[in-house]
Amino acid sequence: MNSYRTTDMTWELRVAREGAFSAREWIEFFGDEYNWTSLLPLAWAAVAGPSSRVKPPKLGGEQEIFRLASWWNTPLHLLGYGLGWTHIGKGLTNWREEGYSVENDILRFVFNTYGPSIEALEYWLNSSDGAYEIHQTLFEVGGGKVTSRDFTPSAQTFRRQQDDFIASLSSGPRHRLGESFITGGGYDPLHLTGHFLGALGIWQEGGRPTTPAAISESGDFELLRLETYRGWMISLAARFQVSGWLENTNPRKVIQVEISGLGVLGTFAYCEQTGRPYRLSATENLLPNTQSERDWQLRWHMLGN
């Protein structure tokens, strides 16, 4: 993975070669094809940088669909797996209505990189049948807590939200990638649904999560080292569900996730209300000492739950 440099934010999709991995190895590592996951290594490495952003891919030519696919698949990973949002569409709506606050690492990176064009992803998630499986699966992985199960949009909602967004494209400055995505045709023009969920690893190896390479535990802190990106979120949730952890005996427990060849994804806490882990902002105390500090971190997770 050394072909990705954290100081180089001029990401360009490398279509003809897979860097350090063969095509098969890439799929085994990420649980998904290269064309949908090529931006993930750089994005995860850049999240903690206060001013980090990834420049948009150049559009045009026969590979445009793959550039768009990787570009729009990346915030799904950061928000769904990183912030632990069960209903990503609702989370994006709540975030927009709050004025796109950038006090959280992941939200700051997403806004720095996508800007207002992230609204295209919001409208697709809230209006397309293609997003139903994303929200439903994340809801089930989270133990079916908090979020409503009514993820299927009505035909009227679908038309209204798409019409509103398309109208906004012609009435002011808007990222061209947003327009290309939302007007791409079909209910899932970039095939994001299946590819995004593939990284959960629940359909490989009989549904078993990734096996940790090593676990180092010390007091409130644990380091979880994994061999693959595929299944990492389920492996993390499984660690939090070890007997005794979630019985209010140690509510300040946090786990740092490190993936071989990819690096540290961040330090995560667990929300018992939603049944999902969520990434703590690196700029904040990783072991908040007061209830207000813990609530401040938790509120970003709850935007999408």
C-alpha positions, 0 to 999 in steps of 0.5 A: 500500500506504499503507493498511497502517500498521506501527503499526496491529496491529488488522488487519481484512479489507477485503472490498469494496475492494483499497486501492491495487490493483484486483483484477486488479493485486492478483493480478498483484502477489501471484500470488494473490487478495486474500482469501488475501493481504490480511494479508501486507503488514502481517505482513511489515512487522511481523515485525522488531518485538520485540513486534509482533502482529496481532489476530485477525479478527472471525469471523461472517457470510458473509465468515468463510471469507475472514478465516480463509483470509488469517489461516492463509495468512500463516504459510505465507508467513512460514515457507515463504518467509521461513524457507525451510522445505521441510516446514512441518508438521515445522518446526511440530512441532519448534518446538512440541517445543522450547517455541515458542522466540521467539529468531527474528524470524519465529517470535516474530511468529508466536507473538505473533500466533497463540499456541498456536493455531498447532498447528491449522496444524501438525496440518493440514499433518501430517495432510491430503492437502491439504498434500502439494502444499505440501511436495512443491513446496517440496521441489522448489524447494529442489532436492530436498535434505535433507527426506524425500519421504514427505509423504503421511500415512497414514489412521491418522495423519490420524485420530489427529492430528485426534482428538488436536487436537480433543480438546485444543480441549475440554480447555483454552483454545484460540484459536477460529480454530484450532477453526474451521480444523481442523473446517472440513471437507474435506481443504483447507477454506480452499483454502490449497494452491493459493493459497499456491503461487501466490505462487511464480510458477512457473505464470505466464509459463511458469515464469519468476521475477520480473525484478529491478528493480535489483541493488546489490552491495557486498562481502558484501552485495547489495540485490535490488529486485523489482517484484512479490511474486509469484516473489520467493523464486525470484528470490532463490534465483536470485541466490544461484546465480550462478556463483561464489557457492556455491563456498565463495568467499564463504559470508558473502554476504547479500541484502536483498530489497526489493519495490516498494510493499511494502518490505523483507522482510528480509536472507537467507542461503543454505543449501547443504545445503537449497538454499534461502535463509532470512531472518536475524533483524534483531536479530542481526549480519547478517554473523555473524563466527563459526561459532557465530553462523552456526549459531545463525541456521541452526538456525531454518531447519533446523527445517523441513528 
